[in-house]
Amino acid sequence: MIRLVAVCMLLVGVGCGVTQTAQSRPATHRTTLQQDIEMQGYPCAKGYAWLYADAKLESCAVSRAFALGEAMLPLGSILHLRPDGRPQFAVLQHDSVVAGVKCSGGNWLLGPSEGSMTGFYPSGKLQQCWLAGDQVVQGVPCMTAGFIGLFGDGARRDGGAKFYESGKLESCTLAKDFGGKRRGDHFQQAQ
């Protein structure tokens, strides 16, 4: 599961602060949960879970919908934690609204393992969201990414909306002309 996400991150070019090099990533190992269980306060579903070397939870599919910071993670979403147990990112089971933004979830065929990552600051606040369709985010018309981060014109751009920890939109790719910039341009604003 984690290796697939890492490959997807390379293909899609997610820059949400959750990527790590192989050298800096703590060692993990897979375990099989025989039943749904609460681990470190997180509802993990029966099946595979990944643990850090110190046996703390790294990732699991969630056994029920639950609140994680600003998000309500749907049943079946895949949760990833930092070594200190705070949220890192989630791969949502289906498109979901997080902090007022509709974030992309897993696809109908392969579920969350093939979905976009929604990144979180350690505080649980939204850091990056792959948009589920073009949408206006805090007054800015932001564009969604297509398959593997490609847009209709064949250009490769970041299809995510990035946020400052304060909740203010940091950047996105414009879905239409806005503020003197053209559709497809990178929009960035100061905190």
ZADO-1210 file (C-alpha; in nm, 4 decimals, padded with zeros to 6 digits):
<atoms>
<atom x="00.0000" y="00.0000" z="00.0000" code="MET" pos="1"/>
<atom x="00.2684" y="00.2533" z="00.0999" code="ILE" pos="2"/>
<atom x="00.4912" y="00.1629" z="-00.1909" code="ARG" pos="3"/>
<atom x="00.1994" y="00.2144" z="-00.4318" code="LEU" pos="4"/>
<atom x="00.1316" y="00.5578" z="-00.2832" code="VAL" pos="5"/>
<atom x="00.5008" y="00.6481" z="-00.3183" code="ALA" pos="6"/>
<atom x="00.4943" y="00.5445" z="-00.6855" code="VAL" pos="7"/>
<atom x="00.1744" y="00.7431" z="-00.7427" code="CYS" pos="8"/>
<atom x="00.3378" y="01.0436" z="-00.5803" code="MET" pos="9"/>
<atom x="00.6260" y="01.0199" z="-00.8253" code="LEU" pos="10"/>
<atom x="00.3962" y="00.9798" z="-01.1267" code="LEU" pos="11"/>
<atom x="00.1530" y="01.2523" z="-01.0290" code="VAL" pos="12"/>
<atom x="00.4070" y="01.4865" z="-00.8772" code="GLY" pos="13"/>
<atom x="00.2340" y="01.5527" z="-00.5463" code="VAL" pos="14"/>
<atom x="00.4248" y="01.8157" z="-00.3559" code="GLY" pos="15"/>
<atom x="00.2220" y="01.8307" z="-00.0383" code="CYS" pos="16"/>
<atom x="00.5051" y="01.7899" z="00.2063" code="GLY" pos="17"/>
<atom x="00.4347" y="01.4233" z="00.2660" code="VAL" pos="18"/>
<atom x="00.6988" y="01.2828" z="00.0351" code="THR" pos="19"/>
<atom x="01.0147" y="01.1391" z="00.1843" code="GLN" pos="20"/>
<atom x="01.3239" y="00.9880" z="00.0341" code="THR" pos="21"/>
<atom x="01.3906" y="00.6201" z="00.0975" code="ALA" pos="22"/>
<atom x="01.6873" y="00.7159" z="00.3163" code="GLN" pos="23"/>
<atom x="01.4825" y="00.9457" z="00.5428" code="SER" pos="24"/>
<atom x="01.1713" y="00.7268" z="00.5702" code="ARG" pos="25"/>
<atom x="01.1549" y="00.5314" z="00.8973" code="PRO" pos="26"/>
<atom x="01.1450" y="00.1538" z="00.8653" code="ALA" pos="27"/>
<atom x="00.7975" y="-00.0012" z="00.8633" code="THR" pos="28"/>
<atom x="00.6615" y="-00.3521" z="00.8561" code="HIS" pos="29"/>
<atom x="00.3271" y="-00.4987" z="00.7628" code="ARG" pos="30"/>
<atom x="00.1035" y="-00.6797" z="01.0061" code="THR" pos="31"/>
<atom x="-00.2362" y="-00.8430" z="00.9684" code="THR" pos="32"/>
<atom x="-00.5173" y="-00.7343" z="01.1981" code="LEU" pos="33"/>
<atom x="-00.7530" y="-01.0229" z="01.2692" code="GLN" pos="34"/>
<atom x="-01.0420" y="-00.7896" z="01.3566" code="GLN" pos="35"/>
<atom x="-01.1322" y="-00.4215" z="01.3621" code="ASP" pos="36"/>
<atom x="-00.9333" y="-00.2559" z="01.6410" code="ILE" pos="37"/>
<atom x="-00.8564" y="00.0870" z="01.7861" code="GLU" pos="38"/>
<atom x="-00.4843" y="00.1570" z="01.7553" code="MET" pos="39"/>
<atom x="-00.3511" y="00.4730" z="01.9210" code="GLN" pos="40"/>
<atom x="-00.7038" y="00.6121" z="01.9107" code="GLY" pos="41"/>
<atom x="-00.7549" y="00.5411" z="01.5384" code="TYR" pos="42"/>
<atom x="-01.0187" y="00.2919" z="01.4162" code="PRO" pos="43"/>
<atom x="-00.8294" y="00.0382" z="01.2031" code="CYS" pos="44"/>
<atom x="-01.0105" y="-00.2190" z="00.9915" code="ALA" pos="45"/>
<atom x="-00.9403" y="-00.5901" z="00.9830" code="LYS" pos="46"/>
<atom x="-00.6681" y="-00.6637" z="00.7267" code="GLY" pos="47"/>
<atom x="-00.3275" y="-00.5149" z="00.6644" code="TYR" pos="48"/>
<atom x="-00.1761" y="-00.2355" z="00.8704" code="ALA" pos="49"/>
<atom x="00.1742" y="-00.0922" z="00.8603" code="TRP" pos="50"/>
<atom x="00.3692" y="-00.0265" z="01.1800" code="LEU" pos="51"/>
<atom x="00.6871" y="00.1663" z="01.2509" code="TYR" pos="52"/>
<atom x="00.9802" y="-00.0259" z="01.4020" code="ALA" pos="53"/>
<atom x="00.8639" y="00.0798" z="01.7523" code="ASP" pos="54"/>
<atom x="00.5229" y="-00.0887" z="01.6819" code="ALA" pos="55"/>
<atom x="00.3391" y="00.2455" z="01.6503" code="LYS" pos="56"/>
<atom x="00.0813" y="00.2725" z="01.3728" code="LEU" pos="57"/>
<atom x="00.2005" y="00.4062" z="01.0364" code="GLU" pos="58"/>
<atom x="-00.1085" y="00.3289" z="00.8250" code="SER" pos="59"/>
<atom x="-00.4317" y="00.1341" z="00.8088" code="CYS" pos="60"/>
<atom x="-00.7715" y="00.1388" z="00.6418" code="ALA" pos="61"/>
<atom x="-01.0249" y="00.2910" z="00.8779" code="VAL" pos="62"/>
<atom x="-01.3058" y="00.0704" z="01.0088" code="SER" pos="63"/>
<atom x="-01.5590" y="00.3523" z="01.0437" code="ARG" pos="64"/>
<atom x="-01.6042" y="00.7161" z="00.9486" code="ALA" pos="65"/>
<atom x="-01.4299" y="00.9405" z="01.1985" code="PHE" pos="66"/>
<atom x="-01.3094" y="01.2974" z="01.2425" code="ALA" pos="67"/>
<atom x="-00.9421" y="01.3622" z="01.1771" code="LEU" pos="68"/>
<atom x="-00.8566" y="01.7272" z="01.2287" code="GLY" pos="69"/>
<atom x="-01.0640" y="01.9191" z="00.9732" code="GLU" pos="70"/>
<atom x="-01.1683" y="01.6068" z="00.7842" code="ALA" pos="71"/>
<atom x="-01.4349" y="01.3444" z="00.8268" code="MET" pos="72"/>
<atom x="-01.2616" y="01.0364" z="00.6880" code="LEU" pos="73"/>
<atom x="-01.5087" y="00.7983" z="00.5246" code="PRO" pos="74"/>
<atom x="-01.5154" y="00.4285" z="00.6147" code="LEU" pos="75"/>
<atom x="-01.2447" y="00.2454" z="00.4156" code="GLY" pos="76"/>
<atom x="-01.0147" y="00.5465" z="00.3724" code="SER" pos="77"/>
<atom x="-00.6451" y="00.4798" z="00.4235" code="ILE" pos="78"/>
<atom x="-00.4866" y="00.6824" z="00.7006" code="LEU" pos="79"/>
<atom x="-00.1103" y="00.7520" z="00.7206" code="HIS" pos="80"/>
<atom x="00.0542" y="00.8857" z="01.0369" code="LEU" pos="81"/>
<atom x="00.3872" y="01.0440" z="01.1172" code="ARG" pos="82"/>
<atom x="00.6202" y="00.8523" z="01.3523" code="PRO" pos="83"/>
<atom x="00.4917" y="01.0663" z="01.6427" code="ASP" pos="84"/>
<atom x="00.1313" y="00.9520" z="01.5754" code="GLY" pos="85"/>
<atom x="00.0056" y="01.2774" z="01.4251" code="ARG" pos="86"/>
<atom x="-00.1706" y="01.2765" z="01.0844" code="PRO" pos="87"/>
<atom x="00.0348" y="01.2939" z="00.7661" code="GLN" pos="88"/>
<atom x="-00.2124" y="01.2202" z="00.4860" code="PHE" pos="89"/>
<atom x="-00.5167" y="01.0148" z="00.3969" code="ALA" pos="90"/>
<atom x="-00.6337" y="00.8518" z="00.0785" code="VAL" pos="91"/>
<atom x="-01.0085" y="00.9043" z="00.0951" code="LEU" pos="92"/>
<atom x="-01.2486" y="00.6230" z="00.0071" code="GLN" pos="93"/>
<atom x="-01.4527" y="00.8667" z="-00.2028" code="HIS" pos="94"/>
<atom x="-01.4651" y="01.2397" z="-00.2793" code="ASP" pos="95"/>
<atom x="-01.5152" y="01.4263" z="00.0482" code="SER" pos="96"/>
<atom x="-01.5396" y="01.7842" z="00.1701" code="VAL" pos="97"/>
<atom x="-01.2491" y="01.8866" z="00.3935" code="VAL" pos="98"/>
<atom x="-01.2340" y="02.2412" z="00.5350" code="ALA" pos="99"/>
<atom x="-01.4886" y="02.3566" z="00.2760" code="GLY" pos="100"/>
<atom x="-01.3045" y="02.2064" z="-00.0240" code="VAL" pos="101"/>
<atom x="-01.4175" y="01.8942" z="-00.2120" code="LYS" pos="102"/>
<atom x="-01.1126" y="01.6648" z="-00.2173" code="CYS" pos="103"/>
<atom x="-01.0704" y="01.3740" z="-00.4559" code="SER" pos="104"/>
<atom x="-01.1030" y="01.0209" z="-00.3221" code="GLY" pos="105"/>
<atom x="-01.0507" y="00.6697" z="-00.4544" code="GLY" pos="106"/>
<atom x="-01.1862" y="00.5548" z="-00.7842" code="ASN" pos="107"/>
<atom x="-01.4895" y="00.3296" z="-00.8327" code="TRP" pos="108"/>
<atom x="-01.2861" y="00.0312" z="-00.9522" code="LEU" pos="109"/>
<atom x="-00.9839" y="00.0141" z="-00.7226" code="LEU" pos="110"/>
<atom x="-01.1034" y="00.2129" z="-00.4204" code="GLY" pos="111"/>
<atom x="-00.8798" y="00.4318" z="-00.2057" code="PRO" pos="112"/>
<atom x="-00.5560" y="00.2536" z="-00.2927" code="SER" pos="113"/>
<atom x="-00.5680" y="00.4348" z="-00.6262" code="GLU" pos="114"/>
<atom x="-00.6982" y="00.7664" z="-00.4984" code="GLY" pos="115"/>
<atom x="-00.5407" y="01.1050" z="-00.4485" code="SER" pos="116"/>
<atom x="-00.3738" y="01.1944" z="-00.1224" code="MET" pos="117"/>
<atom x="-00.5140" y="01.4610" z="00.1061" code="THR" pos="118"/>
<atom x="-00.2268" y="01.6026" z="00.3127" code="GLY" pos="119"/>
<atom x="-00.2474" y="01.7319" z="00.6682" code="PHE" pos="120"/>
<atom x="-00.0287" y="01.9432" z="00.8917" code="TYR" pos="121"/>
<atom x="00.0644" y="01.7672" z="01.2184" code="PRO" pos="122"/>
<atom x="-00.2100" y="01.9788" z="01.3826" code="SER" pos="123"/>
<atom x="-00.4719" y="01.8051" z="01.1632" code="GLY" pos="124"/>
<atom x="-00.5356" y="02.1145" z="00.9506" code="LYS" pos="125"/>
<atom x="-00.5631" y="02.0675" z="00.5736" code="LEU" pos="126"/>
<atom x="-00.2295" y="02.1097" z="00.3918" code="GLN" pos="127"/>
<atom x="-00.3103" y="01.9903" z="00.0369" code="GLN" pos="128"/>
<atom x="-00.6139" y="01.8589" z="-00.1423" code="CYS" pos="129"/>
<atom x="-00.6380" y="01.7153" z="-00.4933" code="TRP" pos="130"/>
<atom x="-00.9541" y="01.8827" z="-00.6098" code="LEU" pos="131"/>
<atom x="-01.2548" y="01.6757" z="-00.7127" code="ALA" pos="132"/>
<atom x="-01.3368" y="01.8920" z="-01.0140" code="GLY" pos="133"/>
<atom x="-01.2756" y="02.2580" z="-01.0858" code="ASP" pos="134"/>
<atom x="-01.4022" y="02.4672" z="-00.7953" code="GLN" pos="135"/>
<atom x="-01.3825" y="02.8115" z="-00.6437" code="VAL" pos="136"/>
<atom x="-01.1618" y="02.7978" z="-00.3349" code="VAL" pos="137"/>
<atom x="-01.1782" y="03.1076" z="-00.1152" code="GLN" pos="138"/>
<atom x="-01.2801" y="03.3148" z="-00.4170" code="GLY" pos="139"/>
<atom x="-01.0115" y="03.1725" z="-00.6501" code="VAL" pos="140"/>
<atom x="-01.1129" y="02.9514" z="-00.9485" code="PRO" pos="141"/>
<atom x="-00.8909" y="02.6433" z="-00.9018" code="CYS" pos="142"/>
<atom x="-00.8421" y="02.3618" z="-01.1519" code="MET" pos="143"/>
<atom x="-00.8488" y="01.9905" z="-01.0921" code="THR" pos="144"/>
<atom x="-00.5845" y="01.7585" z="-01.2358" code="ALA" pos="145"/>
<atom x="-00.6694" y="01.4951" z="-01.4901" code="GLY" pos="146"/>
<atom x="-00.5276" y="01.1444" z="-01.5163" code="PHE" pos="147"/>
<atom x="-00.1709" y="01.1256" z="-01.3761" code="ILE" pos="148"/>
<atom x="-00.1556" y="01.5007" z="-01.3223" code="GLY" pos="149"/>
<atom x="-00.2119" y="01.5836" z="-01.6904" code="LEU" pos="150"/>
<atom x="-00.4570" y="01.8442" z="-01.8083" code="PHE" pos="151"/>
<atom x="-00.6662" y="01.8563" z="-02.1229" code="GLY" pos="152"/>
<atom x="-00.3933" y="02.0480" z="-02.3077" code="ASP" pos="153"/>
<atom x="-00.1358" y="01.7755" z="-02.2242" code="GLY" pos="154"/>
<atom x="00.0547" y="02.0023" z="-01.9852" code="ALA" pos="155"/>
<atom x="00.1629" y="01.8653" z="-01.6500" code="ARG" pos="156"/>
<atom x="00.0655" y="02.0859" z="-01.3543" code="ARG" pos="157"/>
<atom x="-00.0055" y="02.0561" z="-00.9868" code="ASP" pos="158"/>
<atom x="-00.3763" y="01.9766" z="-00.9567" code="GLY" pos="159"/>
<atom x="-00.3897" y="02.0308" z="-00.5866" code="GLY" pos="160"/>
<atom x="-00.4897" y="02.3245" z="-00.3788" code="ALA" pos="161"/>
<atom x="-00.2302" y="02.3973" z="-00.1101" code="LYS" pos="162"/>
<atom x="-00.3124" y="02.5733" z="00.2137" code="PHE" pos="163"/>
<atom x="-00.1223" y="02.7537" z="00.4850" code="TYR" pos="164"/>
<atom x="-00.1728" y="02.6107" z="00.8322" code="GLU" pos="165"/>
<atom x="-00.3925" y="02.9144" z="00.9061" code="SER" pos="166"/>
<atom x="-00.6387" y="02.7712" z="00.6497" code="GLY" pos="167"/>
<atom x="-00.5753" y="03.0377" z="00.3855" code="LYS" pos="168"/>
<atom x="-00.5315" y="02.9161" z="00.0279" code="LEU" pos="169"/>
<atom x="-00.1606" y="02.9183" z="-00.0617" code="GLU" pos="170"/>
<atom x="-00.1687" y="02.8073" z="-00.4261" code="SER" pos="171"/>
<atom x="-00.3484" y="02.6257" z="-00.7045" code="CYS" pos="172"/>
<atom x="-00.3621" y="02.6111" z="-01.0841" code="THR" pos="173"/>
<atom x="-00.6227" y="02.8512" z="-01.2218" code="LEU" pos="174"/>
<atom x="-00.9345" y="02.7024" z="-01.3808" code="ALA" pos="175"/>
<atom x="-01.0051" y="03.0310" z="-01.5629" code="LYS" pos="176"/>
<atom x="-00.8524" y="03.3753" z="-01.6047" code="ASP" pos="177"/>
<atom x="-00.8251" y="03.5470" z="-01.2676" code="PHE" pos="178"/>
<atom x="-00.6360" y="03.8407" z="-01.1170" code="GLY" pos="179"/>
<atom x="-00.4386" y="03.9190" z="-01.4324" code="GLY" pos="180"/>
<atom x="-00.3328" y="03.5559" z="-01.4813" code="LYS" pos="181"/>
<atom x="-00.4561" y="03.3149" z="-01.7449" code="ARG" pos="182"/>
<atom x="-00.6295" y="02.9807" z="-01.7124" code="ARG" pos="183"/>
<atom x="-00.3679" y="02.7136" z="-01.6381" code="GLY" pos="184"/>
<atom x="-00.1268" y="02.9566" z="-01.4686" code="ASP" pos="185"/>
<atom x="00.0005" y="02.8878" z="-01.1198" code="HIS" pos="186"/>
<atom x="-00.1710" y="03.1066" z="-00.8588" code="PHE" pos="187"/>
<atom x="00.0255" y="03.1808" z="-00.5424" code="GLN" pos="188"/>
<atom x="-00.0570" y="03.4141" z="-00.2576" code="GLN" pos="189"/>
<atom x="00.1323" y="03.5256" z="00.0507" code="ALA" pos="190"/>
<atom x="00.0218" y="03.4210" z="00.3925" code="GLN" pos="191"/>
</atoms>
